[in-house]
């Protein structure tokens, strides 16, 4: 498995060149073009990766070479600032949608990489941000892991600070080499950035997921790892600080949208191959699916603008993003239902790409606390208007 040093590293441009609006747009377009060129092969390999529960190491090597992983580096450090700088939201939306279209499992792991790096830039100091940027430039894959097993991760005080405990549902386990984790100490919950060796500390055969098998999600143990003071990112309980804790859900919706693109395109292709694409009932179902997908796009793009601008009240940002998240879930479930009715039993054959897409979506749509997200949003907008277009 490749981590650091894979592919050729392009010489950094001068700060003046990179901050030119025209040049920045060119670099974004170049990145999206490179990733778009990878999508057909990514889709073709997705079924085999799922069947073998194999991590898409080749695809991540290609994304490294294309500059996608290092695109999260802030612009003031000569990166593209995707997920970090507010103006990059449209480009990140496009990138995440492309990756979801290629393989939802890849999109999920990549979104975790973006999320982890964003938290470091939000709450870390200048030295930590620079070190993380250097690691990304060297090819390291980041992740944020917060789901606990048992008592969770504890930071034990003594002659040296030592970790005890494990994390579960760790996407990219064994392939992520920079893990941002949450751990409890006497002050609360802290974020710690932990370097990992490839393949290390993963519990064998911990569990098998229904979908998202290519993410290699598993349990990772941190027992005995000594933690330096420089590993702590931010202050106690910064991880759950709003609006960042909730607002980033738009990125998951963008990946989901790409998966829905792929699901609808594959369904249409199969209808054409069966010569059923002119049947009025099939056309009606596809029309409804297209309406639902467009709803996801509109909600997600607007949620991205509001979340990344950060100008609205915190409750308005989190409320709107939560409404968008629930709208995405509802629309995606409608599309899955329509596809199942359209293709019938053929859509459940394991050899059918649609079967994997529906399983991956079923897992990815299971974001935490949906009822709480919906009722909190409704509480805010019960007394406040939805944001107007001219307020974005």
ZAMARGU-4260 file (C-alpha; in steps of 0.2 Angstrom, whole numbers, plus 5000, padded with zeros to 4 digits):
<rodrens>
0) 5000/5000/5000 | 5007/5017/4996 | 5006/5032/5008 | 5020/5044/5007 | 5030/5048/4992
5) 5019/5041/4978 | 5018/5050/4962 | 5027/5065/4956 | 5025/5081/4967 | 5022/5097/4957
10) 5033/5111/4962 | 5023/5124/4972 | 5018/5140/4963 | 5022/5157/4970 | 5010/5164/4982
15) 5006/5178/4970 | 5003/5165/4956 | 4991/5155/4967 | 4981/5169/4973 | 4977/5176/4956
20) 4959/5172/4954 | 4961/5167/4936 | 4975/5155/4940 | 4965/5148/4955 | 4950/5144/4944
25) 4962/5135/4932 | 4969/5124/4946 | 4952/5120/4952 | 4946/5116/4934 | 4962/5105/4931
30) 4959/5095/4947 | 4941/5092/4943 | 4945/5087/4926 | 4958/5074/4932 | 4946/5067/4945
35) 4932/5066/4932 | 4944/5056/4920 | 4946/5043/4934 | 4927/5040/4937 | 4924/5027/4923
40) 4938/5016/4929 | 4933/5019/4947 | 4915/5014/4944 | 4921/4998/4934 | 4931/4992/4949
45) 4918/4996/4962 | 4909/4979/4961 | 4925/4969/4963 | 4931/4980/4978 | 4914/4977/4986
50) 4914/4959/4983 | 4932/4957/4990 | 4929/4970/5004 | 4945/4977/4997 | 4951/4995/5001
55) 4952/5006/4985 | 4971/5008/4987 | 4974/5011/4968 | 4961/5024/4967 | 4968/5034/4982
60) 4985/5033/4974 | 4977/5040/4959 | 4969/5054/4969 | 4985/5058/4977 | 4994/5060/4960
65) 4980/5071/4954 | 4982/5082/4969 | 4965/5078/4977 | 4971/5074/4994 | 4983/5089/4995
70) 4969/5100/4989 | 4963/5103/5007 | 4979/5113/5011 | 4975/5131/5014 | 4978/5143/5001
75) 4990/5153/5012 | 5001/5138/5013 | 5000/5136/4994 | 4986/5124/4993 | 4968/5125/4985
80) 4959/5126/5002 | 4945/5114/4998 | 4935/5112/5014 | 4945/5125/5023 | 4942/5142/5013
85) 4924/5147/5012 | 4926/5152/4993 | 4930/5134/4989 | 4913/5127/4994 | 4907/5125/4975
90) 4923/5116/4970 | 4922/5104/4985 | 4904/5101/4981 | 4909/5096/4964 | 4923/5085/4969
95) 4913/5076/4982 | 4899/5073/4970 | 4911/5066/4957 | 4919/5054/4970 | 4901/5048/4975
100) 4897/5045/4957 | 4913/5035/4955 | 4912/5024/4971 | 4902/5029/4987 | 4915/5021/4998
105) 4929/5032/4991 | 4918/5047/4993 | 4915/5042/5011 | 4934/5040/5015 | 4938/5056/5006
110) 4925/5066/5015 | 4933/5060/5032 | 4950/5066/5026 | 4942/5083/5022 | 4933/5083/5039
115) 4948/5079/5049 | 4959/5092/5040 | 4946/5106/5042 | 4945/5102/5061 | 4964/5104/5062
120) 4963/5121/5053 | 4949/5127/5064 | 4956/5122/5081 | 4974/5119/5079 | 4988/5131/5081
125) 4999/5137/5066 | 5013/5124/5069 | 5000/5110/5070 | 4992/5116/5054 | 5009/5117/5045
130) 5013/5100/5051 | 4997/5093/5045 | 4999/5102/5028 | 5016/5094/5026 | 5009/5077/5030
135) 4995/5079/5017 | 5008/5085/5004 | 5018/5069/5008 | 5003/5058/5004 | 4996/5054/5021
140) 4977/5050/5022 | 4968/5058/5037 | 4952/5053/5045 | 4941/5058/5060 | 4936/5043/5071
145) 4924/5047/5086 | 4913/5031/5088 | 4917/5023/5105 | 4918/5005/5110 | 4915/5002/5129
150) 4921/5016/5139 | 4929/5024/5124 | 4946/5031/5123 | 4954/5038/5139 | 4969/5049/5141
155) 4978/5042/5156 | 4989/5054/5166 | 5005/5048/5173 | 5024/5050/5169 | 5018/5052/5151
160) 5000/5054/5144 | 4995/5037/5137 | 4979/5031/5128 | 4968/5017/5133 | 4953/5010/5123
165) 4947/5008/5105 | 4937/5016/5092 | 4924/5007/5081 | 4917/5011/5064 | 4934/5017/5058
170) 4933/5020/5039 | 4950/5016/5031 | 4956/5006/5046 | 4974/5000/5042 | 4975/5013/5027
175) 4973/5030/5037 | 4990/5035/5043 | 4984/5051/5052 | 4969/5048/5063 | 4960/5063/5072
180) 4951/5054/5087 | 4941/5060/5102 | 4948/5055/5119 | 4942/5059/5137 | 4952/5066/5151
185) 4949/5076/5167 | 4944/5091/5157 | 4932/5084/5145 | 4933/5077/5127 | 4949/5081/5118
190) 4954/5079/5099 | 4970/5071/5097 | 4980/5068/5080 | 4988/5051/5081 | 5001/5045/5068
195) 4998/5027/5063 | 5008/5014/5053 | 4999/5006/5038 | 4990/4990/5044 | 4994/4993/5062
200) 4982/4991/5077 | 4967/4985/5067 | 4957/4971/5076 | 4955/4957/5064 | 4938/4952/5058
205) 4929/4964/5070 | 4913/4965/5060 | 4906/4965/5042 | 4895/4979/5036 | 4880/4977/5025
210) 4886/4990/5013 | 4902/5001/5011 | 4913/4986/5012 | 4927/4994/5002 | 4929/5007/5016
215) 4937/4993/5026 | 4928/5000/5042 | 4934/4991/5058 | 4939/4993/5076 | 4956/5001/5079
220) 4964/5000/5096 | 4975/5014/5104 | 4980/5005/5120 | 4997/5011/5126 | 5000/5025/5113
225) 5010/5039/5121 | 5003/5056/5117 | 5014/5072/5116 | 5006/5089/5120 | 5007/5094/5102
230) 4995/5080/5098 | 4980/5089/5106 | 4970/5099/5094 | 4960/5114/5101 | 4952/5114/5118
235) 4941/5102/5128 | 4925/5099/5119 | 4929/5109/5103 | 4924/5093/5093 | 4906/5096/5097
240) 4907/5115/5095 | 4894/5122/5083 | 4891/5126/5069 | 4906/5116/5063 | 4900/5100/5072
245) 4883/5100/5062 | 4887/5111/5047 | 4899/5098/5038 | 4884/5087/5035 | 4882/5095/5018
250) 4898/5086/5013 | 4890/5069/5016 | 4875/5075/5006 | 4886/5080/4991 | 4894/5062/4991
255) 4877/5055/4992 | 4871/5065/4977 | 4885/5057/4967 | 4879/5040/4972 | 4862/5045/4967
260) 4869/5051/4950 | 4876/5034/4947 | 4861/5024/4953 | 4849/5034/4941 | 4862/5033/4927
265) 4864/5014/4929 | 4845/5011/4930 | 4842/5021/4914 | 4856/5011/4905 | 4848/4994/4910
270) 4831/5000/4905 | 4838/5005/4888 | 4846/4988/4886 | 4830/4980/4890 | 4821/4991/4878
275) 4809/4997/4892 | 4814/5015/4892 | 4799/5021/4882 | 4786/5012/4894 | 4776/5026/4901
280) 4776/5018/4919 | 4795/5017/4918 | 4796/5035/4912 | 4785/5041/4926 | 4796/5032/4939
285) 4812/5039/4931 | 4804/5057/4931 | 4800/5056/4949 | 4818/5050/4953 | 4825/5065/4943
290) 4814/5077/4953 | 4820/5069/4969 | 4839/5070/4964 | 4837/5088/4959 | 4829/5092/4976
295) 4845/5084/4984 | 4856/5095/4973 | 4847/5111/4977 | 4846/5108/4996 | 4865/5103/4997
300) 4872/5117/4986 | 4862/5130/4997 | 4867/5121/5013 | 4885/5122/5007 | 4884/5141/5004
305) 4876/5145/5020 | 4888/5133/5030 | 4904/5139/5023 | 4900/5157/5023 | 4897/5156/5042
310) 4888/5173/5042 | 4871/5168/5049 | 4867/5164/5067 | 4873/5147/5073 | 4856/5140/5075
315) 4851/5145/5057 | 4866/5137/5050 | 4864/5121/5059 | 4845/5121/5057 | 4846/5123/5038
320) 4860/5110/5036 | 4849/5098/5046 | 4834/5101/5035 | 4845/5098/5020 | 4852/5082/5028
325) 4834/5075/5031 | 4828/5081/5013 | 4843/5071/5006 | 4839/5055/5016 | 4820/5056/5011
330) 4824/5059/4993 | 4837/5046/4992 | 4825/5033/5000 | 4812/5038/4987 | 4824/5035/4973
335) 4829/5018/4980 | 4811/5013/4981 | 4808/5019/4963 | 4823/5009/4956 | 4818/4993/4965
340) 4801/4994/4957 | 4808/4999/4940 | 4821/4984/4939 | 4812/4971/4950 | 4822/4956/4956
345) 4836/4960/4943 | 4840/4975/4954 | 4844/4963/4969 | 4856/4952/4960 | 4874/4953/4967
350) 4881/4955/4950 | 4871/4970/4947 | 4879/4987/4950 | 4863/4994/4957 | 4863/4981/4971
355) 4879/4987/4978 | 4874/5005/4976 | 4858/5003/4986 | 4868/4994/5000 | 4881/5008/5000
360) 4867/5021/5001 | 4858/5012/5014 | 4873/5013/5025 | 4878/5030/5021 | 4861/5037/5024
365) 4862/5031/5042 | 4869/5047/5049 | 4867/5049/5068 | 4852/5056/5077 | 4840/5061/5063
370) 4825/5064/5074 | 4835/5076/5084 | 4842/5085/5069 | 4824/5087/5062 | 4816/5093/5078
375) 4830/5105/5082 | 4829/5113/5065 | 4810/5114/5066 | 4811/5122/5083 | 4822/5136/5076
380) 4812/5139/5060 | 4796/5139/5069 | 4800/5156/5075 | 4812/5162/5061 | 4810/5163/5042
385) 4820/5152/5031 | 4835/5162/5024 | 4832/5172/5008 | 4842/5169/4993 | 4849/5187/4994
390) 4856/5183/5012 | 4867/5169/5006
</rodrens>
